[in-house]
Amino acid sequence: MADNADIATEMMERRMEGALAHHRLPSAQAENDECEECGDEIPAARRQAAPWATTCIECQSIREGRNKHVRQAL
């Protein structure tokens, strides 16, 4: 019979596995070669380095900058 420590360890392991699965890089390739923000073509080098990318480097930088400011405000 499992004691409380065993149950807690199992719960922590499940949460850790879920968190790791959530943060793994997506393996799917983006359906479109155009940036979803500006509509420009995503450069071939970016598509090769990050096949899941849906934005060009410039738009992704802007997006990350916005998210950074939102997180700092919280």
N, C-alpha and C positions, 0 to 999 in steps of 0.2 A: 504494500500500500504506500502511495506517495505521500510524503509530508509536505508542509507548506513551502519549504525551501525548494523541493523538486518541482512543485507546481509553478512557483515564481520563476525558476530557471527556464522551464519550458515556455512560459509566456514571454519571457524576455527574448529567447531564441526566435520565437515566431515573429515578434515585432521587428527584430533585427533583420531577419530574412526578408520581411516585407519592405523594410526601409531600403535595403540593398537592392532589391528587385526594382523598386521605384526609381532609384538613382542610376541604374545601368543605362548605358547609351542605347538609344533606339537603333534597331538594326534595319529598319525599313528605309527605303529610299524615298525622297520627296517625289510627289507625283508631277510636280511642275518645275520647270527650269527658270521661272520668273519669280522675282521677289514678291511676296504677298503684301508688302508695305508700299513699295514705290513702283513696282511693275517692271523694273529693269531686269535684264538677264542676270542670273547668278553666275559669277565667273566659274569656269571649268575647274580651276584649282580649288575653289571653295567646295564645289560639288564633289570633287574627288576626296578632299580632306574630311568633309562632313556631309555625306550623302543624304542625311535626313534634314539638312538645312532648308528652311522655307523662306529665309530672308538673305539679302546680300550683307556683306560685312558692315557697310555703313549703317544700314537700318538696324542690324542686330546690335551694334554698338549703342545706338540711340535707345533702343529698347532696354538694354541692360542698364544704361545710365538712368533711365526713368525708374526702373525697378529698384535700383540702388538707393535712390532718393526716397522712394516710398518706404523702404525697409528702415532707413535711418530715422524717418519721421515717427515711426511706430515705437 
